[in-house]
């Protein structure tokens, strides 16, 4: 594994292998479902679209959008998780710790219950706003002291805000059970049934945040050598953490606004990427984005197949992978502390 971070040949070889695996995942996502569509038909649907062909309509109206959304959500959550684990120095950190998911869900349920909002587009923007507000509150509480941002205060503030929003959300759903059906798919997390109209408004935020995350590789490498070392090299560590926090809010908030609460991508994938790339964030962040997209694409494919013709919520599929991994990381941390 260490050879990846020191040998450019292995870096490019493994990155190329990851790109090939990503392309295979994209093809599987486009081809597999209630109707299996040959690759040649998918190609024709993209290049020579025939509106009289049922398979072409499925590719254009459903599979393509679903695949693009899975790529966007998977990469965004994974990169957000890697940045969060870097600035908090906590291997269990993930967007959930920032209270992003809980904040977005609370605002969606609040709008559905008290403001009679019932459109997917409305839910999307309200969820994005809620995620940004929750993340902002946590970041403010975590950096309110004189010494600036503290990893421990950040984690504690995130846990407290998450618990608060989840309690309020459950309370509102008890008061208005009929509304629960309209937001249920948001609670479970899914990339099915979304349209390009939901992705396009937040796509500029995702692209800009991802580019900024890529540029943060070198500053994070310096920051990981220690706060004192980073400051002695002239780095403004508070600014680096602030920018990373904003990128996390935009990436995770956009993801929740589109697909609801999909957990564990931001926890599992950064550990896989760091296991391959080592402590090099210049390579680790792009690799993390690719691996996040692959994991969510394959999770979505299995979600379509495992109880076919019905579909499992994709959040349940990622939980099947994430929960054992979470337990493993927690037990490993306890043993190291002992």
C-alpha positions in Angstrom: 0.0 0.0 0.0 2.8 2.4 0.8 4.1 2.0 -2.7 1.0 3.8 -4.0 2.0 7.0 -2.2 5.6 6.9 -3.3 5.7 5.3 -6.7 4.1 7.3 -9.6 3.8 4.1 -11.7 1.6 2.4 -9.1 -0.3 5.6 -8.6 -1.3 5.9 -12.2 -1.8 2.1 -12.6 -4.2 1.9 -9.7 -6.0 5.1 -10.6 -6.4 3.7 -14.2 -7.8 0.5 -12.7 -10.2 2.5 -10.6 -11.4 4.4 -13.6 -12.0 1.1 -15.5 -14.0 -0.2 -12.5 -16.0 3.0 -12.5 -16.9 2.6 -16.2 -17.9 -1.0 -15.7 -20.1 0.2 -12.8 -21.7 2.8 -15.0 -22.5 0.2 -17.7 -24.0 -2.2 -15.1 -26.2 0.7 -13.8 -27.4 1.5 -17.3 -28.1 -2.1 -18.3 -29.5 -3.9 -15.2 -33.0 -3.4 -13.8 -36.5 -4.7 -14.2 -35.7 -4.8 -17.9 -32.1 -5.9 -18.9 -31.0 -3.8 -21.8 -28.1 -4.8 -24.1 -25.1 -2.5 -24.3 -25.5 -2.0 -28.0 -29.1 -0.7 -27.3 -27.8 1.6 -24.6 -25.3 3.1 -27.1 -28.0 3.5 -29.7 -30.3 5.2 -27.2 -27.6 7.8 -26.4 -26.4 8.4 -29.9 -29.4 7.6 -32.2 -32.4 8.0 -30.0 -35.6 6.3 -31.3 -38.7 7.6 -29.5 -40.7 4.6 -30.6 -38.3 2.1 -28.8 -39.3 1.2 -25.3 -35.7 0.4 -24.3 -34.5 3.8 -25.6 -37.2 5.5 -23.6 -36.1 3.6 -20.4 -32.4 4.5 -21.0 -33.1 8.2 -21.6 -35.9 8.8 -19.1 -34.7 6.6 -16.2 -31.4 4.8 -16.3 -29.3 7.7 -17.5 -30.6 10.1 -14.9 -30.4 7.5 -12.1 -26.8 6.7 -13.0 -25.7 10.4 -13.1 -27.4 11.0 -9.7 -25.7 8.0 -8.2 -22.3 9.1 -9.4 -22.9 12.7 -8.1 -24.2 11.5 -4.7 -21.6 8.8 -4.2 -18.6 11.0 -5.1 -20.0 14.0 -3.0 -20.6 12.0 0.2 -17.3 10.2 -0.1 -15.2 13.4 -0.6 -17.2 15.2 2.2 -16.4 12.3 4.5 -12.7 12.4 3.7 -12.5 16.1 4.3 -14.4 15.7 7.6 -12.1 13.0 8.9 -9.1 15.1 8.0 -10.1 18.3 9.7 -11.6 16.6 12.8 -8.8 13.9 12.9 -11.6 11.5 13.8 -11.8 8.1 11.8 -15.5 7.8 12.7 -16.4 11.3 11.3 -18.9 11.4 8.5 -21.4 14.0 7.2 -23.9 12.7 9.7 -21.6 14.0 12.5 -22.1 17.5 11.1 -25.8 17.1 11.6 -26.3 17.7 7.8 -28.7 14.7 7.2 -30.7 15.4 10.3 -31.0 19.1 9.6 -32.1 18.5 6.0 -34.7 16.0 7.0 -36.0 18.2 9.7 -36.5 21.2 7.4 -38.2 18.9 4.8 -40.7 17.5 7.3 -41.3 20.9 8.7 -42.1 22.4 5.3 -44.3 19.4 4.5 -46.2 19.6 7.8 -46.6 23.4 8.4 -46.0 25.0 4.9 -47.9 22.4 2.8 -44.9 22.0 0.5 -45.5 18.8 -1.5 -43.2 19.0 -4.6 -39.9 17.2 -5.1 -38.3 20.4 -6.2 -39.5 22.2 -3.1 -38.2 19.4 -0.9 -34.9 19.6 -2.7 -34.3 23.3 -2.0 -35.6 23.2 1.5 -33.4 20.1 2.3 -30.4 21.9 0.9 -31.1 25.0 3.1 -31.6 22.8 6.1 -28.4 20.9 5.6 -26.5 24.2 5.2 -28.1 25.7 8.3 -27.4 22.6 10.4 -23.8 22.4 9.2 -23.3 26.1 9.8 -24.6 25.9 13.4 -22.3 22.9 14.2 -19.3 24.6 12.6 -20.1 27.8 14.7 -20.5 25.9 17.9 -17.3 23.9 17.2 -15.2 27.1 16.7 -16.8 29.5 19.1 -13.9 29.4 21.7 -10.8 31.6 21.5 -8.6 28.7 20.2 -10.8 28.3 17.2 -12.1 25.1 15.7 -11.7 22.1 18.0 -12.2 18.5 16.6 -13.8 17.4 19.9 -16.2 20.3 20.2 -17.1 19.9 16.5 -18.0 16.2 17.0 -19.9 16.9 20.2 -21.8 19.8 18.6 -22.7 17.7 15.6 -24.0 14.9 17.8 -26.1 17.3 19.9 -27.6 19.1 16.8 -28.3 15.7 15.1 -30.1 14.4 18.2 -32.1 17.7 18.4 -33.2 17.7 14.8 -34.1 14.0 14.8 -36.2 14.4 18.0 -38.1 17.4 16.4 -38.6 15.4 13.1 -40.0 12.4 14.9 -42.3 14.7 16.9 -43.7 16.3 13.8 -44.3 12.9 12.1 -46.2 11.7 15.2 -48.4 14.8 14.9 -49.1 14.4 11.2 -48.8 10.7 10.2 -50.3 11.3 6.8 -47.4 13.5 5.8 -45.0 10.7 6.7 -45.9 8.8 3.5 -44.9 11.8 1.3 -41.4 12.1 2.9 -40.8 8.4 3.6 -38.6 7.9 0.6 -36.5 10.9 1.7 -36.0 9.3 5.2 -34.8 6.0 3.7 -32.6 7.5 1.0 -33.0 6.6 -2.7 -31.8 7.6 -6.1 -34.9 6.2 -7.8 -37.6 8.4 -9.1 -35.5 11.5 -9.4 -35.4 13.7 -12.5 -32.7 15.7 -14.1 -34.6 18.8 -12.9 -33.6 17.8 -9.4 -29.9 17.4 -10.2 -29.2 20.3 -12.5 -29.9 23.1 -9.9 -27.4 21.8 -7.4 -24.9 20.5 -9.9 -23.0 23.8 -10.1 -22.5 23.7 -6.3 -21.3 20.1 -6.5 -18.8 20.7 -9.3 -17.4 23.9 -7.7 -17.1 22.2 -4.3 -15.4 19.2 -5.8 -12.9 21.3 -7.7 -12.1 23.2 -4.4 -11.7 19.8 -2.6 -9.2 18.7 -5.2 -7.2 21.9 -4.7 -7.2 21.3 -0.9 -5.0 18.1 -1.2 -1.7 19.9 -0.7 -2.9 22.1 2.2 -4.4 19.1 3.9 -1.2 17.1 3.5 0.6 20.0 5.4 -2.2 20.2 8.0 -1.9 16.5 8.7 1.7 16.9 9.7 0.5 18.8 12.8 -1.0 22.2 13.5 2.3 23.6 14.8 4.2 22.4 11.8 1.6 23.8 9.5 1.6 27.2 11.2 5.4 27.3 11.1 5.3 26.7 7.4 3.0 29.8 7.1 -0.3 28.0 6.7 -3.5 29.6 7.9 -4.9 26.5 9.5 -8.2 28.2 10.5 -8.8 29.2 6.9 -8.1 25.7 5.6 -10.6 24.2 8.1 -13.2 26.9 7.3 -13.0 26.2 3.6 -13.1 22.5 4.1 -16.2 22.9 6.3 -18.0 24.9 3.7 -17.1 22.3 1.0 -18.5 19.6 3.3 -21.7 21.5 3.8 -22.2 22.1 0.0 -21.3 18.5 -1.0 -23.3 16.7 1.7 -26.1 19.2 1.7 -26.6 18.8 -2.1 -26.6 15.0 -1.7 -29.2 14.9 1.0 -31.4 17.4 -0.9 -31.5 15.2 -3.9 -31.5 11.6 -2.5 -32.3 11.9 1.2 -30.4 10.2 4.0 -27.8 7.8 2.5 -25.5 6.8 5.3 -22.0 5.2 5.6 -20.6 6.3 2.1 -18.8 9.2 3.8 -17.5 6.8 6.5 -16.4 3.7 4.6 -15.0 5.1 1.3 -12.4 7.5 2.8 -10.9 4.6 4.8 -10.6 2.5 1.6 -9.1 5.4 -0.3 -6.6 6.1 2.5 -5.8 2.4 2.7 -4.8 2.6 -1.0 -3.3 6.1 -1.4 -1.8 6.4 2.1 -1.8 9.8 3.8 -1.5 11.7 0.5 -4.7 13.8 0.0 -3.7 15.0 -3.4 -4.2 11.5 -4.7 -6.6 10.4 -2.0 -9.4 12.9 -2.6 -9.9 12.1 -6.4 -9.6 8.4 -5.6 -12.2 8.8 -2.9 -14.6 10.5 -5.3 -14.3 7.6 -7.8 -14.6 4.9 -5.2 -17.7 6.7 -3.7 -19.4 6.8 -7.1 -18.5 3.1 -7.7 -19.9 2.0 -4.3 -23.2 3.8 -4.7 -23.6 2.7 -8.3 -23.1 -1.0 -7.3 -25.3 -0.6 -4.2 -28.1 0.8 -6.5 -27.7 -2.2 -8.9 -28.0 -4.7 -6.0 -30.9 -2.7 -4.6 -32.8 -3.3 -7.8 -32.0 -7.1 -7.9 -32.1 -8.4 -4.3 -36.0 -8.4 -3.9 -36.9 -8.0 -7.6 -39.3 -6.9 -9.0 -39.4 -4.6 -5.9 -36.5 -2.4 -4.9 -34.8 -2.0 -1.6 -34.0 1.6 -0.5 -30.4 2.2 -1.4 -29.8 3.5 2.1 -30.4 0.0 3.4 -27.9 -1.4 1.0 -25.1 1.0 2.1 -26.0 0.3 5.7 -25.4 -3.5 5.1 -21.8 -2.5 4.2 -21.3 0.4 6.5 -22.5 -1.0 9.9 -20.0 -3.9 10.0 -17.3 -1.5 8.9 -18.3 1.1 11.6 -18.1 -1.7 14.3 -14.7 -2.7 13.0 -13.3 0.8 13.1 -14.8 1.4 16.6 -13.3 -1.8 18.0 -10.0 -1.1 16.3 -10.0 2.4 18.0 -10.8 0.9 21.4 -8.0 -1.7 21.1 -5.5 1.0 20.1 -6.5 3.1 23.1 -6.1 0.1 25.4 
